[in-house]
Amino acid sequence: MINLEDRNRKIIDAVISKANAVCPGSLALIGINGSFMTGDYYEKSDLDLLILINDDRGWQLGCSMIQDDLQVGHDIYCTRWEDLQYDANYEHPNISKLMDSKIVYCADEKYKEKLLALRQKAKDILEATFSGEDYKKAEKGLREAEHCYAMAMLSDESSRVSQWAGGVVYYVENAIAMLNKQYFRYGVKRAYEELNAMKKRPEKLCDLIEDVVSAVSAASVKEHLTMLMKETKAVFHQVKETISAEKKPIAADTIGGTYEEMYSNWRNKMYLAASTGNKHLAFMSLISANVMFAEISSQVDIGEYDVLGCYDPEDLQQTAHAYDHILNAYLGEYRKGGVLERRYSDIDAFVTDYLMNRQ
């Protein structure tokens, strides 16, 4: 029986020897990560290495191979400093290679210091109080999960449904980890264990995921995906409600001109849609207005406006009136903040004022 420690040492020594021979100066350091770092290895475990390279010559050190005597495959791949610098920004939760790798070879002490500095940067981010920016990072994973969910629901072939379901599960797991400002330390084998330890998650997250991966038909997969997405989105909504976003007060420099823009862009379109029965024009106008209201309300304290609640495809005239009502409500907030809308009796009055105003 081959001693796994001896085997691992031979692989590491081979990488070092090849680096000295074919790309001297390219190899910065080597670290052990994966199961041999966590202690979860068994007789069929492959060796996961952080092979950190300084330049493109170092790519020659990469190699994939199968060890027949143990029937184990090894993927010896290289990592650039740029990759670890990205990981240090905590844009995703799969940063164990950066955070936990046990250094077993270092060409120069400066490389170890550089690696530890990147670890500290990520650690500082992870330990900082959860903020709106952290929520946005986590929400990116949720948006990816929503895309995969939509593609799964639109697919008919079982294999395609399964493919997109895998995407949903992957991005949901990542999004939940980001929502908790944690990263995965132990790999897929212990994913449920790590997810269950996270506080901000659906109560039965792992059961929901298990239902997806255990489903035997496309229809069943879709049903369980829907449950998973609903529960995940509910958690995100709860977390978002707790974030105390500091919004700017209403003032000329924060929302000046926006009422006039909303009036110009969509008010008359709404009444035109009503007079012509153009449901598409009415609906899409409200969609555009909703985007603008949402963007402003995310930054300025203007209150909440249910723009899409205006839409009644069976009564476009009432729809137009309802949009007018929202505009008037917004104008009220406008004026409370000391912002006056620009109104002129005719175009000549505008031109005179426009030319006199040098600001």
N, C-alpha and C positions, 0 to 999 in steps of 0.2 A: 504494500500500500504506500503510495507516494505521500510524503509529508507535505501538507498544504503550505506551511510556512516556508519550507525549502523551495517549493514550486514558485511561490510568490516572489521570494528573494531572487530566484533565477530570472524571472521576467523583469524585475526592476533593474537588476544588474545588466541585463541585455540591453535595455533601453539606454542606460547610462553609457555603456560601451559603444553602442551605435551612434549616440549623440557625439561622443568624442571623435569618432571616426569620420562621420559624414557631414556633421553640421556643428562643429565646435563653436561654443558660445551661444547656441540657439536654445539649449535646455536650461531653464531657470531653476525649476524644482520639480519634485515628484511627491505627491501625497496619496495616501490610501484613503478611499472613501467607500461607501456602499456597505455590504454585509460584513466585510473584514474590519471595518472601522466600528460598526455598531455592535459586533459580536453575534450577529444573526446568521453567520455562515454555516453551511453544512458541506457534505462531501462533494456536492455538485455545484458549489458556488464558484462563480468566476471572480476574477480580481478586477475591481473597479479602481482606476487610477486617475488622479489629477496630474496630467503631464503638461506642465505650463511652459509654453515656448515664447521666445522673445522675437522671433521673426519667421518669415515664410519657409525658410530652409528647414525649420523644425517639423514641418508636416511630414517629412520623410520618416519620422519616428512612429507614425500611426500604422496600425496593422490589425486586421481581423483574422482569427485563425481558430481551428478546432483541435483540441487536445484529445486524441483518440483513446488514450489509455484510461482517462477519466470520463470520456464522453462529455466534455465541457467546452463550450465556446468562449473565446475571449475577444473583447473589442477594445483594443488598445488605441485610444484616440487622444488627440492633443487639444489643448485649450489655450486660447490667446488671452493676453492681459485684457484686451478690450472686452472679452466675454465676461471676465470677472468684474470688471469695472461696471458693466451693465447690471450684473447680479447685485452688486453692492448698492445700487439704487433701489433695490427691492421693488422691481416691477412685476415680479412673479414669485410664487412661493417655492420654487424648486432650486433653492440656493444652498443645499447641503454641501455641495462640492466646495463652495467658497467657505462656508462657515465651519465645517466639521472635519475636513480632510486632515489626516495625520501626516505631517511632513516627515518623509523618510530619506529624502535627498535634497540638498540645496547647493547649487553651484556657487552661490555667493550670499553672504548674510543680508545684503541689501534686498535680495528678492524675498526673503522671509519677512523682512520689515515691511516691504511693500504689500505683501499678501495680508499681513496682520493689520495694516492700516485700512485696507479694503474691508476686512472683517469688522473692524471697529466702526467704520462708516455704516455698514448694514446694521450692526448691533444698535447704534444710536437711533437709527430710523425705527427699528423694531420696538425699542424701549420708550420712544416718545409717545405722548398722549395721542390717542386716535383723533384724527382731524378730518375736516372736509376733503382735503387732498387725499388722505388715506382711503376715504370712502370712494372717491372717484377712481382710484386705482383698482379697488375691489370690484367696482361696478363695471369696469372693462371686461372682466371675466364673466360677469352676469350677461352682458350684452352678447358676448361670444356664445354663451350657452343658449341664449334666446335665438340666435341665428341658427345654430345647429338644431334646436327644437323645431323651428319653422320648417327647415329642410326635411327633418324626419317626418313631420306631419304631412308634407306635400309628396313624400315618396310612396310608391306602391310596392316596389320589390322589397322583400324581407331583408335582403343583404344591405340594401341602401338605408333602410330604416335603422338597422343595427349599426351601420357605420356612423350615421348622424347621432344615434343614441349614445354611442361612445364619446362623441364630441361633447354632448350635453353633460354626461357624467364627469368627464375630464375638467371642463370649465367650471362646473358647479363646485367640484372639490377645490379647485384653485381659488375660486371666488370666495368661498367660505373661509379658506385659510387666510386670504388677504383681509377679509373682514375682521379676522381675529388678530391680525398682524403677527402671524406665525408662518413658519416654513416647514416643509415635510422633511423629517430627518431619517425615516426608516424605510422609505420606498413603498412600492405598491403592496407588498406582502402585509404590511402593518398599517395600511391607509385607514381602515375602519377604526383602529385603536387611536390613531392620532386625531381623526375627525371627531370621534366621540368625546375626546378630551377638550374640545373647543367649546366655549360658552355660547358664542353667537352663531347659532345654527338651528335648522329645523329640529324639533325634539327627537324625531325618529329618522334623522337624515340617512343613516346607514341602512336602515330597513327600506327606505324609499329607493335607495340606489340598488339594494339587493333585489328588490321587486323588478326593477328594470332589467338587470342582468340575468334574472331567472325567467323572464317572460318567454313563452314558446311561440308566440305568434306576433306578427307585425301590429295587429290591432291591440294586443295586450301590451306590447312595448309602448305604443303611443299613449295608451291609457295611463300607464305608470309614469311615463315621462311628464305627462300633464300634471300629475300629483306632485312630482318632484319639483317642477318649475314653479307651481303655485306656492308651495311651502317655502321654497328658497326666496322667491320674490317677496313674500310676506316678511321674512326675516330682514331682508334688505330695507324694506319700507320702515320697519320698526327702528332699525339702526339710524336711518336717515332722519327720523323724527327726533332723535336724541342729539343730533349734531347742532350745536349752537352756531349757526352761520351768522357772521357779522355782516349785515347788509347796510349799504350806504343809505343815508336819508334822501328823501325827495328834494331835489334842488335843480336849478337850471343846468348845472354842469353834469347831472346824472341822468335826467330824463327829458331835458329841454328838447322840444321838436318831435318827441315820439307820439304825442297825441295827434299832432297835425299829420304825421306820417300815417298813422292808423286810419285817420279820417280819409286821407288822400288815397291810400292804397285799396281800401276795402269797403268803405261805407256805400259809395254809389254803385259799386259792383253788386253789393247785396240787394239793393233796390232794383237794379237792372235784372238780376237773376229772378227776383220776385215777379217783375212785370213780364218776363219772357218765359218763365217756367224752367229756367236753366238750373237744374239741381247740381250739376257738376260745378258750375261757376260758384254757386253759393257754398257748397261743401268745401271746395278747395280754397276759397277765399278765407273761410273760417279756419281751415287748417293752417294757412300762412299766418293769420292773425294770432292764432294760438301759440305758434312758435315764437313770435315776437314778444307776446305777453310773458311766456315762460322764461325767455332769456332775460328780460328786464327784471322779473320778480326773483330770479336767482341771485341778482346782484343788488337790487334796490328794494327798499321796504314799501312796496306798493299794494300789498295785500294779495288776495287770491281772486282770480277771474275764471269762471267756468265758460270759456268761449265756445267750446264744442257743445255745451248744453243748450246753446241757442238753436241748434239745427233741428228743424222739423221738415222733412222732405215733403210732407203733405200740406204744409202751410209756409211757403217761402216768404210771404208778406210778414207773417209773425216772426219768422226767422230774422228778417231785416230789422224789424222793430226791436227785437231782443238784442241784436248787435249794437243798435243805437243806444239801448239802455246801458250796455257795458261801457260804451264809449263815454257816456255821460257820467257814469260812476268813476271812470278813470280820470275824467276831466275834474271831478270834484277833488280827488286826491292831488291832482296836479296843482290846483289852486291853493289847497291847504298848505302845500309845500312852498307857496310863494312863487310858483311858476305860472306865468300868464301865457295863454295860447296866442299865437299871432293871427289876428283876424283883420280884414280890411273890407271896406264897403265896396270897393271895386278895384280893378287892376291898376288904375292910375294911382290910387292911394298907396297901393303896395309899392309901385315903382318909385314914387317920391320918397317913401320911407326907406326903401332898400338902398337907394342911391345916397341918402343922407347918412345912413348907418355905416360908419367906417370900421366897426369892430369885427 
